[in-house]
């Protein structure tokens, strides 16, 4: 992969990660989930919020794996 394609991919992944973190902050009401991880999601009061938080946390994990392999 060329350097420019790699940097472009990293920028796109950063945008996806930022969006996922913003959604997690909205769902969880704070950024406390960043230090506690997915264990924090069990504390949420609504099963829909838990599902949404797990979805976005999974996205972040995939993004980090892709970034690591670049």
N, C-alpha and C positions, 0 to 999 in steps of 0.2 A: 504494500500500500504506500502510495506516495505521501510525502510529508504534509502537503496541503490537504489531501483527503483525510489523513489521520487527524489533523487539527480541526477540520470541519466536523468530523465525527465526534471529537471530544466536545466541541462547542454545542452540538445538538444534544449530546448526552447530558451536558451541564444544564441545558434548558429543561430537559425532561426531569432531571433530578430536582431542580428548583421548584418546578410545578408540583412534583410529588411531595416535597417537603412542605410547601404551602398548603396543600390539601390535608396533609397529616396534621399540621398545626391547627387548621380550621376544625377538623374532626375532633381532635384531642383537646382543643382549647388552650394549648400551650405547646412549648417545644420540649417538655419533660420526656416525651417518648424517645428523644434522641439519646438520652443517657440510660434509659431503662429498656429500650428495645420493644419487641412485640409483646412482652409481658405486660406493659402498660395498657395495651388494648383490652385486656380482660377486665380492666377497671371501668371501661366505658359503660354507660347505662342503656345503650340501645344496640340490638343485634345488627342493625343496618350500619351503625357507626363502626362497630367492630369489623364487619365485613369490608367496609370501605378502607379502614385503616390497614387491615391485612393486605388488601390489594395494593395500595400505594407503597407499603413497606416492602412488599415483594418486588414491585417495580424498582425501588431503590437498590435492592440487593442485586437484581439483574444488571442494572446500570453499573454498579460497582464492579461486578464480575467482568463485564465487557471492557470497562476502563482498565482493569488490571491486565487483561489479555492483549491490549493494544500495544 
